[in-house]
Amino acid sequence: MTDRRPAEVFPPGEFLADELEARGWTQSEFAEIISRPQKLVNDVVLAKRAVTPETAADFAAALGTSAQFWMNLETAWQLSKVSPRDDSISRAAKLRERFPVREMCKRGWIKSGGSAAELERDILAFFGLSSIEEPIEFQHAARRNYKREVTVHQWAWIFRANQLASALRTPPYSESALRKRSSDLEALMIEPEGIRHVPRILLECGVRLVVVEPIPGSEIQGACFWINENKSPVIGLTLKGDQIDKFWFDLWHELEHVLSGDGKEGVIIEDFDESKVGDDEAEIRANRAAANHCVPLRAMNDFFLRHNPMFAEKSFLGFARIMKRHPGIVAGQLQKRSGRWDLFKKHQAKVRHIITEAALTDGYGVSS
């Protein structure tokens, strides 16, 4: 195919030659008028030299036009010589407008350094799409625990969690087995190291637990969904907020969703902000169950009423021993109840390094 320049586009020198002819001026005379070398004028006329802002200003002053007129002529001429671009640049830009390409490449979810076509192919394959414009769809429509549109960053996280979960081999899910093993899980809440055994126990019940570090700005802390035709539950956690109490609360929250069959009709995306739950019965139920597993609600209420507002550390630690809970877990529940977020904060042990060694993990320095 031969590239063609639009017929109306001419080099500025042709317009200059016409102006000089109309006035009966020679190039030499014009050069004297603008105090420039004759060669400059001749080079512009022959399209050997581009019109600069300074030259445009001189031409405008001599010919009664504007400098912008000559710059527009020069720009149009230069653009006319540029070969047309294919759509690869616009498609690459569209990919980055719609998808978190940089973060996905950084995390190794898609390959980086390839051509725009290869990048598009990898992204479409990741999301199971046939085109950039096609809407993202999971097995079911996703919903948050409060009203807000699911972002593409959250979709990317969910799809990655699904990839990890699908790689795990588990026995068929058994609700009765999970309920029976709840006591085994509670027995692990005394020491941080007990968390190491959580993925194995859940796997034996047919529950897939995966950890995926969140994409910046995704505002997601966990999710519950089902795969394999709604037969296999998946719990995905981000581990934002590396504290023992937060891990156990988030885990029990998601386990309550699993036991209730939540997430079969729509992926449940969590940020565990109880102020945003509203009248969502499933979230209210899951929050209550999680709090009760962390510290039995009746005992927690009794301890709070007897000691508020003066919580002595000795009484606090004694209560934690009686409850057979790590002090950090009890501290987390006391903080929520009292609104005093610094209360016994020193006991809230970090556990991310423990769970990421045991659960299938993406991120936090772990390669999956």
C-alpha positions in Angstrom: 0.0 0.0 0.0 1.4 3.4 -0.9 1.1 6.1 1.7 -0.4 9.3 0.3 -0.1 12.8 1.5 -3.4 14.8 1.5 -3.5 17.1 -1.6 -4.1 20.2 0.5 -1.0 19.8 2.7 2.0 21.7 1.3 5.4 22.7 2.8 5.4 26.3 4.2 7.9 27.2 1.6 5.3 27.0 -1.2 3.1 29.5 0.7 6.1 31.7 1.2 7.0 31.6 -2.5 3.4 32.6 -3.4 3.5 35.5 -1.0 6.8 36.8 -2.4 5.5 36.5 -6.0 2.3 38.3 -5.1 4.4 41.2 -3.7 7.0 41.1 -6.5 9.8 40.5 -4.0 12.8 38.4 -4.6 14.2 36.0 -2.0 17.1 38.4 -1.6 14.9 41.3 -0.9 12.8 39.4 1.6 16.0 38.2 3.4 17.0 41.9 3.7 13.6 42.8 5.1 13.7 40.2 7.9 17.5 40.6 8.4 18.1 36.9 7.7 20.6 35.1 5.4 19.2 34.6 1.8 20.1 30.9 2.2 17.6 30.5 5.0 14.8 31.9 2.9 15.8 29.7 -0.1 16.0 26.6 2.2 12.5 27.2 3.5 11.2 27.8 0.0 12.7 24.5 -1.1 11.5 22.6 2.0 15.0 22.0 3.1 14.6 23.8 6.4 11.8 23.8 8.9 10.1 26.9 10.1 11.1 27.6 13.6 9.2 29.8 16.1 11.7 32.6 15.5 11.5 32.3 11.7 7.7 32.2 12.0 7.7 35.4 14.0 9.8 37.2 11.4 7.6 36.0 8.5 4.5 37.1 10.3 5.9 40.6 11.0 7.0 41.0 7.3 3.9 39.6 5.7 1.1 40.7 8.0 0.1 37.3 9.2 0.5 35.5 12.6 3.4 33.4 13.7 0.9 30.7 14.6 -0.2 30.6 10.9 3.3 29.6 9.8 3.8 27.1 12.7 0.5 25.5 11.8 1.7 25.1 8.2 5.0 23.6 9.4 3.2 21.2 11.8 0.8 20.0 9.2 3.6 19.4 6.7 5.7 17.5 9.2 2.7 15.3 10.2 1.9 14.6 6.6 5.3 12.9 6.3 4.7 10.6 9.2 3.5 7.1 8.2 0.2 6.1 9.7 0.3 4.0 12.9 -1.5 0.7 13.2 -3.8 0.2 16.2 -1.2 -1.5 18.4 -0.4 1.7 20.3 -4.1 2.5 21.0 -4.8 -1.1 22.0 -1.8 -1.1 24.4 -3.1 2.1 25.9 -6.6 0.7 26.2 -5.3 -2.4 28.0 -3.7 -0.2 30.6 -6.7 2.0 31.0 -8.9 -1.0 31.7 -6.6 -3.5 33.5 -3.9 -3.2 36.2 -1.2 -4.2 33.7 1.7 -2.9 35.6 0.8 -4.7 38.8 -0.1 -7.9 37.0 3.3 -7.9 35.3 5.1 -7.1 38.5 3.4 -10.0 40.2 4.2 -12.4 37.4 0.5 -13.0 36.6 1.2 -12.2 33.0 4.4 -11.9 31.1 6.1 -8.6 30.6 8.4 -7.4 27.9 6.5 -8.9 25.0 4.8 -7.2 22.1 1.4 -5.4 22.5 -0.3 -8.3 20.8 1.3 -10.8 23.3 0.3 -8.6 26.2 -3.3 -8.4 25.0 -3.4 -12.2 24.5 -2.1 -12.9 28.0 -4.5 -10.5 29.7 -7.5 -11.8 27.8 -6.5 -15.4 28.7 -6.1 -14.4 32.4 -9.6 -13.1 32.6 -11.1 -15.5 30.1 -12.1 -12.8 27.7 -12.4 -12.8 23.9 -11.9 -9.0 23.5 -10.8 -6.0 25.5 -14.3 -4.6 25.5 -16.0 -7.8 26.8 -17.2 -7.4 30.4 -15.4 -9.5 33.0 -17.4 -12.4 34.3 -16.5 -14.9 37.0 -18.6 -18.1 37.6 -21.1 -15.9 39.4 -21.5 -12.1 39.7 -19.4 -10.8 42.5 -20.8 -8.7 45.3 -19.2 -6.8 48.1 -20.5 -6.8 51.7 -21.7 -3.3 50.9 -23.0 -1.5 47.8 -20.1 -0.6 45.5 -19.1 -1.6 42.0 -16.4 -4.3 41.9 -13.2 -2.8 40.4 -10.9 -4.5 37.9 -8.2 -4.6 40.6 -10.5 -6.7 42.7 -11.4 -8.9 39.7 -7.7 -9.5 39.1 -7.2 -10.5 42.7 -10.2 -12.9 42.5 -9.0 -14.5 39.3 -5.5 -15.0 40.8 -7.0 -16.5 43.9 -9.1 -18.8 41.7 -6.0 -19.9 39.8 -4.3 -20.9 43.1 -7.3 -22.6 44.5 -7.9 -24.6 41.4 -4.4 -26.0 41.6 -5.1 -27.5 45.0 -6.2 -31.1 45.2 -8.8 -31.7 47.9 -11.3 -34.4 49.0 -15.0 -33.5 48.4 -16.2 -30.7 50.7 -17.9 -32.0 53.8 -19.9 -29.6 56.0 -20.1 -32.1 58.8 -16.3 -32.6 58.7 -15.7 -28.9 58.9 -18.1 -28.5 61.8 -16.4 -31.3 63.7 -12.9 -29.9 63.0 -13.9 -26.5 64.3 -12.8 -27.5 67.8 -9.4 -28.5 66.3 -9.1 -25.1 64.8 -10.0 -23.4 68.1 -7.3 -25.5 69.8 -4.7 -23.8 67.5 -5.7 -20.3 68.8 -3.4 -20.4 71.9 -0.1 -19.9 70.2 0.8 -18.1 66.9 2.6 -21.2 65.6 -0.7 -23.1 65.7 -1.8 -21.2 62.6 0.7 -23.3 60.6 -1.8 -26.2 60.7 -4.9 -24.3 59.6 -4.5 -25.0 55.8 -4.0 -28.7 56.3 -7.1 -29.1 58.5 -9.3 -27.1 56.0 -7.9 -29.0 53.1 -8.9 -32.3 54.8 -12.5 -30.9 55.0 -12.4 -29.9 51.3 -12.0 -26.2 51.9 -9.3 -24.4 49.9 -7.4 -21.7 51.6 -5.2 -19.4 49.6 -3.3 -16.2 50.3 -2.9 -13.5 47.7 -1.2 -10.2 48.5 -3.6 -7.4 47.4 -3.0 -5.1 44.5 -2.5 -1.5 45.8 -5.7 0.4 45.9 -7.9 -2.8 45.6 -9.6 -2.3 49.0 -10.0 -6.0 49.4 -9.1 -8.2 52.4 -10.7 -11.5 51.6 -13.3 -13.4 49.6 -15.4 -16.5 49.7 -16.5 -18.3 46.5 -17.1 -21.7 45.2 -15.6 -23.6 42.2 -16.2 -26.9 40.5 -19.9 -26.3 40.0 -20.4 -24.9 43.5 -19.0 -28.1 45.1 -15.7 -26.7 46.4 -15.5 -23.7 48.7 -12.6 -21.3 48.5 -11.4 -18.8 51.1 -9.0 -16.2 49.9 -7.2 -13.9 52.3 -5.0 -10.9 51.7 -3.5 -10.8 55.2 -3.7 -7.0 55.3 -3.1 -6.0 58.9 -0.6 -8.6 60.1 -2.0 -9.4 63.5 -3.0 -12.7 65.1 -6.5 -11.5 66.1 -7.2 -10.2 62.6 -6.2 -13.5 61.0 -8.5 -15.5 63.2 -11.4 -13.2 62.9 -11.2 -13.0 59.1 -10.8 -16.8 58.9 -13.8 -17.6 61.1 -15.8 -14.9 59.2 -15.2 -16.7 55.9 -15.7 -20.1 57.4 -19.1 -19.0 58.6 -19.9 -18.1 55.0 -18.8 -21.5 53.8 -20.8 -23.3 56.4 -23.9 -21.3 55.5 -23.3 -21.9 51.7 -22.8 -18.2 51.1 -20.9 -17.3 47.9 -22.5 -19.8 45.6 -24.7 -17.1 44.1 -22.1 -14.5 44.0 -18.5 -14.1 45.1 -18.4 -12.4 48.4 -15.7 -9.7 48.5 -14.7 -8.6 52.0 -13.0 -5.6 53.5 -14.1 -6.5 57.1 -15.3 -3.0 57.8 -18.2 -3.7 60.2 -19.5 -0.1 59.8 -20.4 -0.9 56.2 -22.3 -4.1 56.8 -25.7 -2.4 57.2 -28.5 -4.8 57.2 -26.7 -7.6 55.3 -27.8 -10.6 57.3 -25.1 -12.9 56.0 -22.4 -10.4 57.0 -24.0 -9.8 60.4 -24.1 -13.5 61.0 -20.6 -14.1 59.9 -19.3 -11.2 62.1 -21.1 -12.5 65.1 -19.8 -16.1 64.5 -16.3 -14.9 64.0 -16.3 -12.8 67.2 -17.8 -15.8 69.2 -15.0 -18.1 68.0 -12.3 -15.5 68.8 -13.7 -15.1 72.4 -17.1 -16.6 73.4 -19.5 -13.6 73.4 -21.0 -14.3 76.8 -17.7 -14.6 78.5 -16.4 -11.5 76.6 -19.4 -9.5 77.7 -19.1 -10.5 81.3 -15.3 -9.7 81.4 -15.9 -6.3 79.7 -18.7 -5.3 82.1 -16.7 -6.3 85.2 -13.5 -4.5 84.2 -14.4 -1.6 82.0 -12.8 1.0 81.8 -9.9 -0.1 84.0 -8.5 -3.2 82.3 -5.5 -4.5 84.4 -3.0 -6.5 82.4 -2.9 -9.3 85.0 -6.7 -9.8 84.7 -6.5 -9.6 81.0 -3.9 -12.3 80.7 -5.7 -14.5 83.2 -8.9 -14.2 81.2 -7.0 -15.1 78.0 -5.7 -18.3 79.7 -9.1 -19.3 80.9 -10.5 -18.8 77.4 -7.6 -20.7 75.9 -6.9 -17.9 73.5 -3.7 -16.1 72.6 -3.8 -12.7 74.4 -3.6 -10.9 71.1 -6.9 -12.4 70.0 -8.6 -11.3 73.2 -7.0 -7.8 72.8 -8.5 -7.5 69.3 -12.0 -8.2 70.6 -11.5 -5.8 73.6 -10.4 -3.1 71.2 -13.5 -3.5 69.1 -15.8 -3.5 72.1 -14.2 -0.5 73.8 -13.1 1.5 70.8 -9.6 1.8 72.4 -7.4 0.6 69.6 -4.2 0.8 71.6 -5.5 -1.5 74.4 -3.0 -4.3 74.9 -1.7 -3.7 71.4 1.7 -5.2 72.3 0.1 -8.6 72.5 -1.1 -8.7 68.9 1.5 -10.9 67.5 2.4 -10.9 63.7 1.5 -14.1 62.0 1.8 -13.5 58.2 5.2 -15.2 58.0 3.7 -18.3 59.6 0.6 -18.7 57.4 2.4 -17.9 54.1 4.8 -20.8 54.8 1.9 -23.2 55.1 -0.8 -21.9 52.8 -0.6 -21.7 49.0 0.5 -18.0 48.6 1.1 -15.4 46.0 3.0 -12.4 47.0 4.8 -11.4 50.2 8.0 -12.6 48.8 6.5 -16.1 48.1 6.5 -17.5 44.5 3.7 -19.8 43.6 
